[in-house]
Amino acid sequence: MKSSRNAAAPGTGERKDPIFPLRTVVLGAFVPTLLFEVGLGALIPIIPALTTIAGGNLTHAALIAALIPVGKILFDLPAGALSARVGDRVAMMVAGTMAVGSYLVAVLAGNLVGLAGGVFAVGAASAVYNLARQAYLTEVTPPLQRARVMSTLGGFHRIGLFIGPFAGAGLIALFGVGSVLWLGIGSAGATVLLLSLLGADTAGVPRRSRGAGAGSARGRATAPGQLSAWRLALLHRGLFARMGTAILLVSAVRGARQNVIPLWAEHIGLHESTTSLIVGIAGGLDMVLFYPAGKVMDRFGRLWVAVPSMALMALGTALVPLTGTAAGLGCVAGILGVANGVGSGIVMTLGADMAPPDQRSRFLSVWRLFQDTGDAAGPLLLSAGAAAGSLAAGIIAAACTGAWRRGRWRSGFPGTRPLPTCARPLVRRTRFAGADVRAASVARTTRAWTRGPVCPKMVRARRA
């Protein structure tokens, strides 16, 4: 007879925790993320229309749209300091409040300067929220369930961005373009309200891998010995030199993927409605694969997702210039959607794996700086190719970036040596006495895996 989900694990004397606790994970992170991203997803497509209404042109629209990634990059490191000082949940509420004010400024200003300031502040609020939610879920999630939680978080992020444009389109049809900003105010306000009802701390959450001191949501705010982000980056310079470069390239390929289909559709003369349909289908395929991706990462290892995702991404991007019809471009867009869905949560999961518990927020702020810089660099790669006279050249360059990153991950993870088979216990279920021992095993294996030529199997043998 099968044991229930919460039954005691054989030989451990402990009860298994649910993967997605309702209060701390579903209501504490997933639903607020969905609400927050609906407003952002509704805003991005109508920035050109808002710019025109404010008296600008397409050049102004492109500059204002670029302020969202600029705001993220500039506020990644301050977001880590804020989260470390006040706690993750409070930082999430601060981000939601910032977003409400940002949308309100864009509504009331009525000119280009006010719109630009509001859009920039939305990007800054996104940086704070994204950092805080990742640090919070890393805190409350057992290491052996981390990939499923992070990939599901990425799935809710995608679903929110997918719903946003449709919700915005309905409001525009009824009330006009400006109503989308009110949708942003409502979604960000609902995020703050939900988090406020749940409380600002993580009371009742078991301390998975450490005591309730410096690692907890409250303890981190007053923990002694907190390093600045720059000193932390210098301390872990070897890890960031390897993994930071990898994350930057992965994010660049993903950022290019979001633009390559609309640009090539315009290049071959497809109608706007056809382009929207192709992008929507690719987005649907992207969203349905997030939980299987996390399951594979938790069961077999991160490489089993990272390598196929980058290989498919490189293949799909390289095939784009070879298409000349809607059907062909739709098939390639489907490949790109599957590739991105397979890699759902991989960047957040790796960041959570690497982050030291006592410096988690500031470490993740540096990690997200690499990620957001890559997101902004991807479209610039395509633009450089187009400016040189060949959009296809920019697309092929993006494909080569994905292929090179795939080869680096396959030949050595995180890029220093071939991956040994004995490294797989990092994500394999262990039979130790409790969650604390399992977490310590994962942490030790991670450190050995990322520092140098120490085999994780030798580390476990010494411990035994």
C-alpha positions as CSV (number, residue, x, y, z in Angstrom):
1,M,0.0,0.0,0.0
2,K,1.4,3.4,-1.0
3,S,2.1,5.9,1.7
4,S,0.5,9.2,1.6
5,R,2.3,12.3,0.5
6,N,2.9,13.5,4.1
7,A,3.7,10.1,5.5
8,A,7.0,9.5,7.2
9,A,9.8,8.6,4.9
10,P,11.2,5.1,5.5
11,G,14.1,5.1,7.9
12,T,14.2,8.8,8.3
13,G,11.6,9.4,11.0
14,E,10.5,12.7,9.3
15,R,7.4,13.7,7.5
16,K,7.7,14.8,3.9
17,D,6.7,18.3,3.2
18,P,4.4,19.2,0.3
19,I,6.3,20.5,-2.7
20,F,4.0,23.6,-3.0
21,P,2.7,24.6,0.4
22,L,-0.4,26.8,0.0
23,R,0.5,29.7,2.3
24,T,4.3,30.0,1.9
25,V,4.8,29.1,-1.8
26,V,1.5,29.2,-3.8
27,L,0.0,32.3,-2.1
28,G,3.3,33.7,-0.9
29,A,5.1,33.7,-4.3
30,F,3.3,32.0,-7.2
31,V,0.0,34.0,-7.2
32,P,1.7,37.4,-6.5
33,T,4.1,36.7,-9.4
34,L,1.2,36.0,-11.7
35,L,-0.5,39.2,-10.7
36,F,2.6,41.3,-10.9
37,E,3.5,40.0,-14.4
38,V,0.0,40.6,-15.8
39,G,0.5,44.3,-15.4
40,L,4.0,44.2,-17.0
41,G,2.8,42.0,-19.8
42,A,0.0,44.4,-20.6
43,L,2.3,47.4,-20.5
44,I,5.1,46.3,-22.9
45,P,3.1,46.0,-26.1
46,I,1.4,49.4,-25.8
47,I,4.5,51.5,-25.0
48,P,4.6,52.7,-28.7
49,A,1.0,53.7,-28.5
50,L,1.4,55.5,-25.2
51,T,4.5,57.3,-26.6
52,T,2.5,58.5,-29.6
53,I,-0.3,59.8,-27.4
54,A,2.3,61.7,-25.3
55,G,3.6,63.4,-28.5
56,G,6.6,61.2,-29.4
57,N,7.6,59.1,-32.4
58,L,8.9,55.6,-32.9
59,T,12.4,56.6,-32.0
60,H,11.1,57.8,-28.6
61,A,9.1,54.7,-28.2
62,A,12.2,52.5,-28.7
63,L,14.1,54.5,-26.2
64,I,11.3,54.4,-23.6
65,A,10.8,50.6,-24.1
66,A,14.5,50.1,-23.5
67,L,14.2,51.8,-20.1
68,I,12.6,48.6,-18.6
69,P,15.8,46.5,-19.0
70,V,17.9,49.5,-18.0
71,G,15.9,49.9,-14.8
72,K,16.4,46.2,-14.0
73,I,20.1,46.3,-14.6
74,L,20.7,49.5,-12.5
75,F,18.6,48.2,-9.6
76,D,19.7,44.6,-9.4
77,L,22.4,45.3,-6.8
78,P,20.4,47.8,-4.7
79,A,17.6,45.2,-4.7
80,G,19.9,42.7,-3.1
81,A,20.9,45.2,-0.4
82,L,17.2,46.0,0.3
83,S,16.2,42.4,0.5
84,A,19.1,41.6,2.9
85,R,18.2,44.6,5.1
86,V,14.4,44.3,5.4
87,G,13.7,40.7,4.4
88,D,12.4,39.1,1.2
89,R,8.7,39.4,1.8
90,V,8.9,43.0,2.8
91,A,11.1,43.7,-0.3
92,M,8.4,42.1,-2.5
93,M,5.8,44.4,-1.0
94,V,8.1,47.4,-1.5
95,A,8.5,46.4,-5.1
96,G,4.7,46.2,-5.6
97,T,4.3,49.6,-4.0
98,M,7.0,51.0,-6.3
99,A,5.1,49.5,-9.3
100,V,1.8,51.1,-8.2
101,G,3.5,54.5,-8.0
102,S,5.3,54.0,-11.4
103,Y,2.1,53.2,-13.2
104,L,0.4,56.1,-11.5
105,V,3.1,58.5,-12.6
106,A,2.7,57.3,-16.2
107,V,-1.0,57.9,-16.0
108,L,-0.9,61.4,-14.5
109,A,2.1,62.8,-16.3
110,G,0.7,63.0,-19.8
111,N,4.1,63.8,-21.4
112,L,7.2,61.9,-22.6
113,V,9.3,62.7,-19.5
114,G,6.6,61.3,-17.1
115,L,6.0,58.3,-19.2
116,A,9.7,57.6,-19.5
117,G,10.1,58.0,-15.7
118,G,7.2,55.7,-15.0
119,V,8.5,53.0,-17.4
120,F,12.0,53.2,-15.9
121,A,10.5,52.8,-12.4
122,V,8.5,49.8,-13.5
123,G,11.8,48.2,-14.6
124,A,13.4,49.0,-11.2
125,A,10.4,47.6,-9.3
126,S,10.6,44.4,-11.4
127,A,14.3,44.0,-10.4
128,V,13.5,44.3,-6.7
129,Y,10.5,41.9,-7.0
130,N,12.3,39.3,-9.1
131,L,15.3,39.2,-6.7
132,A,13.1,39.0,-3.6
133,R,10.9,36.2,-4.8
134,Q,13.9,34.1,-5.8
135,A,15.6,34.6,-2.5
136,Y,12.4,33.9,-0.6
137,L,11.7,30.6,-2.4
138,T,15.3,29.5,-2.0
139,E,14.8,30.1,1.7
140,V,11.6,28.1,2.2
141,T,12.2,25.3,-0.3
142,P,14.2,22.1,0.4
143,P,17.2,21.7,-1.9
144,L,15.9,18.4,-3.4
145,Q,12.7,20.1,-4.5
146,R,14.2,23.4,-5.5
147,A,14.2,22.9,-9.3
148,R,10.4,22.0,-9.4
149,V,9.6,25.1,-7.3
150,M,11.8,27.4,-9.4
151,S,10.6,26.1,-12.7
152,T,7.0,26.5,-11.6
153,L,7.8,30.0,-10.5
154,G,9.2,30.6,-14.0
155,G,6.0,29.1,-15.4
156,F,3.8,31.5,-13.4
157,H,6.0,34.3,-14.7
158,R,5.4,33.2,-18.3
159,I,1.6,32.8,-17.7
160,G,1.4,36.3,-16.3
161,L,3.2,37.8,-19.3
162,F,1.0,35.7,-21.6
163,I,-2.3,36.9,-20.0
164,G,-1.3,40.5,-19.8
165,P,-1.5,41.5,-23.5
166,F,-4.9,39.8,-23.9
167,A,-6.3,41.5,-20.8
168,G,-4.9,44.8,-22.0
169,A,-6.4,44.2,-25.5
170,G,-9.9,43.8,-23.9
171,L,-9.5,46.9,-21.8
172,I,-8.3,48.9,-24.8
173,A,-11.4,47.9,-26.8
174,L,-13.7,49.0,-24.0
175,F,-11.9,52.0,-22.4
176,G,-9.0,53.1,-24.6
177,V,-5.2,52.7,-24.4
178,G,-4.8,54.5,-21.0
179,S,-6.8,51.8,-19.3
180,V,-3.9,49.4,-19.5
181,L,-2.0,51.6,-17.0
182,W,-4.9,51.2,-14.6
183,L,-4.6,47.5,-15.1
184,G,-1.0,47.7,-14.0
185,I,-2.0,49.7,-10.9
186,G,-4.6,47.1,-10.1
187,S,-2.3,44.1,-10.6
188,A,0.5,45.6,-8.5
189,G,-1.9,46.7,-5.8
190,A,-3.4,43.2,-5.6
191,T,0.2,41.9,-5.2
192,V,0.9,44.1,-2.3
193,L,-2.5,43.4,-0.7
194,L,-2.1,39.6,-0.9
195,L,1.4,39.8,0.5
196,S,0.2,42.1,3.3
197,L,-2.6,39.6,4.3
198,L,0.0,36.8,4.5
199,G,2.3,38.8,6.7
200,A,5.8,40.1,6.2
201,D,7.8,37.2,7.6
202,T,8.2,33.5,7.2
203,A,6.8,32.4,10.6
204,G,6.1,28.8,10.8
205,V,8.5,27.9,7.9
206,P,11.0,25.2,9.0
207,R,14.7,26.2,8.7
208,R,15.7,23.7,6.1
209,S,19.5,23.8,6.1
210,R,20.4,26.2,9.0
211,G,19.1,27.8,12.1
212,A,16.7,30.7,12.2
213,G,19.5,33.2,12.5
214,A,21.3,34.9,9.6
215,G,19.5,32.8,7.0
216,S,15.9,33.6,7.9
217,A,13.9,36.3,6.4
218,R,14.1,38.4,9.6
219,G,17.6,37.3,10.6
220,R,19.2,38.3,7.3
221,A,18.2,41.9,8.0
222,T,20.3,42.1,11.1
223,A,22.9,39.5,10.5
224,P,26.5,40.6,11.1
225,G,29.3,40.2,8.6
226,Q,27.1,41.1,5.5
227,L,29.4,41.9,2.6
228,S,28.6,44.4,-0.1
229,A,27.7,43.1,-3.5
230,W,31.0,44.1,-5.0
231,R,33.0,42.5,-2.3
232,L,30.9,39.4,-2.6
233,A,31.5,39.3,-6.4
234,L,35.2,39.7,-5.8
235,L,35.2,36.9,-3.2
236,H,33.4,34.5,-5.7
237,R,35.1,35.9,-8.8
238,G,36.0,32.4,-10.0
239,L,32.5,31.2,-9.8
240,F,31.1,34.3,-11.5
241,A,33.7,34.2,-14.2
242,R,32.5,30.7,-15.1
243,M,28.8,30.7,-14.3
244,G,28.2,34.4,-14.7
245,T,29.4,34.2,-18.3
246,A,27.2,31.2,-18.9
247,I,24.1,32.9,-17.5
248,L,24.8,36.0,-19.5
249,L,25.0,34.0,-22.7
250,V,21.9,32.0,-21.9
251,S,19.9,35.1,-21.2
252,A,21.2,36.8,-24.4
253,V,19.9,33.9,-26.5
254,R,16.6,34.0,-24.7
255,G,16.3,37.7,-25.1
256,A,17.1,37.4,-28.8
257,R,14.4,34.6,-29.1
258,Q,11.7,37.1,-28.0
259,N,12.5,39.4,-30.9
260,V,13.7,37.1,-33.7
261,I,10.3,35.8,-34.7
262,P,8.5,39.2,-35.0
263,L,11.5,40.7,-36.9
264,W,11.8,37.8,-39.4
265,A,8.0,37.8,-39.9
266,E,8.2,41.4,-40.8
267,H,11.2,40.7,-43.0
268,I,9.3,38.1,-45.1
269,G,6.1,40.1,-45.2
270,L,3.7,38.3,-42.9
271,H,0.6,40.0,-41.7
272,E,0.5,41.3,-38.2
273,S,-2.3,38.9,-37.2
274,T,-0.3,35.9,-38.5
275,T,2.7,37.0,-36.5
276,S,0.7,37.4,-33.4
277,L,-0.8,33.9,-33.9
278,I,2.7,32.4,-34.4
279,V,4.1,34.1,-31.3
280,G,1.0,33.0,-29.2
281,I,1.4,29.4,-30.2
282,A,5.1,29.4,-29.3
283,G,4.2,31.0,-26.0
284,G,1.7,28.3,-25.3
285,L,4.3,25.5,-25.9
286,D,6.7,27.4,-23.6
287,M,4.2,27.5,-20.7
288,V,3.2,23.8,-20.6
289,L,6.7,22.4,-20.1
290,F,7.8,24.2,-16.9
291,Y,6.9,21.5,-14.3
292,P,8.3,18.6,-16.3
293,A,11.5,20.6,-16.7
294,G,11.8,21.0,-12.9
295,K,11.0,17.3,-12.3
296,V,13.9,16.3,-14.6
297,M,16.3,18.7,-12.9
298,D,15.4,17.4,-9.5
299,R,15.6,13.8,-10.5
300,F,18.5,13.6,-12.9
301,G,20.5,16.9,-12.6
302,R,20.6,20.4,-14.0
303,L,22.6,19.4,-17.2
304,W,19.8,17.2,-18.4
305,V,17.8,20.4,-18.9
306,A,20.5,23.0,-19.6
307,V,22.1,21.1,-22.5
308,P,18.9,20.1,-24.5
309,S,17.5,23.6,-24.0
310,M,20.5,25.4,-25.4
311,A,20.9,22.8,-28.2
312,L,17.2,23.3,-29.3
313,M,17.5,27.0,-28.9
314,A,20.6,27.2,-31.1
315,L,18.9,24.9,-33.7
316,G,15.7,26.8,-33.8
317,T,17.4,30.2,-34.1
318,A,19.7,28.9,-36.9
319,L,16.6,27.7,-38.8
320,V,14.8,31.0,-38.7
321,P,16.7,32.6,-41.7
322,L,15.8,29.4,-43.8
323,T,12.1,30.0,-43.5
324,G,10.0,31.9,-46.0
325,T,6.5,31.0,-45.2
326,A,4.1,31.3,-42.3
327,A,4.0,27.5,-41.8
328,G,7.8,27.2,-41.8
329,L,8.2,30.1,-39.4
330,G,5.5,28.6,-37.2
331,C,7.3,25.3,-36.9
332,V,10.6,27.0,-36.0
333,A,8.8,29.2,-33.5
334,G,7.4,26.0,-32.0
335,I,10.9,24.6,-31.6
336,L,12.0,27.8,-29.9
337,G,9.0,27.6,-27.6
338,V,9.8,24.1,-26.6
339,A,13.4,24.9,-26.1
340,N,12.6,27.8,-23.7
341,G,10.0,25.8,-21.9
342,V,12.5,22.9,-21.3
343,G,14.9,25.4,-19.7
344,S,12.2,26.9,-17.5
345,G,13.7,27.9,-14.1
346,I,17.3,26.7,-14.9
347,V,18.9,30.1,-14.3
348,M,17.0,30.7,-11.0
349,T,17.7,27.1,-9.9
350,L,21.5,27.4,-10.5
351,G,21.6,30.7,-8.7
352,A,19.8,29.2,-5.7
353,D,22.2,26.2,-5.8
354,M,25.3,28.4,-5.7
355,A,24.1,31.1,-3.3
356,P,25.8,31.0,0.2
357,P,23.0,30.9,2.8
358,D,24.4,33.8,4.9
359,Q,24.8,36.1,1.9
360,R,22.0,34.9,-0.3
361,S,20.3,38.1,-1.3
362,R,23.4,40.0,-2.3
363,F,24.8,37.0,-4.1
364,L,21.6,36.6,-6.1
365,S,21.6,40.3,-6.9
366,V,25.0,39.8,-8.7
367,W,23.6,36.7,-10.3
368,R,20.6,38.6,-11.6
369,L,22.8,41.4,-12.9
370,F,24.4,38.9,-15.3
371,Q,21.0,37.6,-16.2
372,D,19.3,40.9,-16.9
373,T,22.4,42.2,-18.8
374,G,22.1,39.1,-21.1
375,D,18.4,39.8,-21.6
376,A,19.2,43.3,-22.8
377,A,22.2,42.2,-24.9
378,G,20.2,39.6,-26.9
379,P,18.1,42.1,-28.9
380,L,21.2,44.3,-29.4
381,L,22.9,41.4,-31.1
382,L,20.0,41.2,-33.6
383,S,20.1,45.0,-34.1
384,A,23.8,44.9,-34.8
385,G,23.2,42.4,-37.6
386,A,20.4,44.4,-39.0
387,A,22.4,47.6,-38.9
388,A,25.2,45.8,-40.7
389,G,22.8,45.1,-43.6
390,S,21.8,41.5,-42.8
391,L,19.2,40.6,-40.2
392,A,20.0,36.9,-40.9
393,A,23.6,37.6,-39.8
394,G,22.4,38.8,-36.5
395,I,20.2,35.7,-36.1
396,I,23.0,33.4,-37.0
397,A,25.2,35.1,-34.4
398,A,22.6,34.5,-31.8
399,A,22.4,30.9,-32.8
400,C,26.2,30.5,-32.5
401,T,26.0,32.0,-29.1
402,G,23.5,29.3,-28.0
403,A,25.5,26.5,-29.6
404,W,28.8,27.6,-28.0
405,R,27.1,27.8,-24.6
406,R,25.6,24.3,-25.1
407,G,29.1,23.0,-25.9
408,R,30.6,24.7,-22.9
409,W,28.0,23.2,-20.6
410,R,28.3,19.7,-22.2
411,S,32.1,19.6,-22.0
412,G,32.4,21.0,-18.5
413,F,29.9,22.3,-15.9
414,P,30.2,25.0,-14.9
415,G,33.0,25.2,-17.5
416,T,36.2,24.0,-15.9
417,R,36.3,20.3,-16.5
418,P,34.3,17.3,-17.8
419,L,31.3,16.6,-15.7
420,P,31.8,13.3,-13.8
421,T,29.0,10.8,-13.4
422,C,29.5,10.9,-9.7
423,A,28.3,14.6,-9.6
424,R,24.7,13.4,-10.2
425,P,24.0,12.8,-6.5
426,L,23.7,16.6,-6.2
427,V,20.1,16.2,-7.2
428,R,19.5,12.5,-6.5
429,R,17.3,11.7,-3.4
430,T,19.6,10.6,-0.5
431,R,18.9,8.4,2.4
432,F,20.3,10.4,5.2
433,A,18.6,11.0,8.5
434,G,16.9,14.3,7.8
435,A,16.4,17.4,5.7
436,D,19.3,19.2,7.4
437,V,21.8,16.4,6.4
438,R,20.5,16.3,2.9
439,A,20.8,20.0,2.5
440,A,24.4,19.9,3.8
441,S,25.2,17.1,1.4
442,V,23.9,19.2,-1.5
443,A,25.8,22.3,-0.3
444,R,29.1,20.4,0.0
445,T,28.7,18.8,-3.3
446,T,27.8,22.1,-5.0
447,R,30.9,23.8,-3.5
448,A,33.2,21.0,-4.6
449,W,31.6,20.9,-8.0
450,T,32.2,24.6,-8.7
451,R,35.6,25.2,-7.1
452,G,38.0,22.9,-8.9
453,P,39.0,19.3,-9.7
454,V,37.5,17.8,-6.5
455,C,35.2,14.9,-7.3
456,P,31.9,15.0,-5.3
457,K,32.2,11.3,-4.8
458,M,35.4,11.8,-2.9
459,V,33.8,14.5,-0.8
460,R,31.0,12.1,0.2
461,A,33.5,9.4,0.9
462,R,35.5,11.6,3.2
463,R,32.3,12.6,5.1
464,A,31.3,8.9,5.5
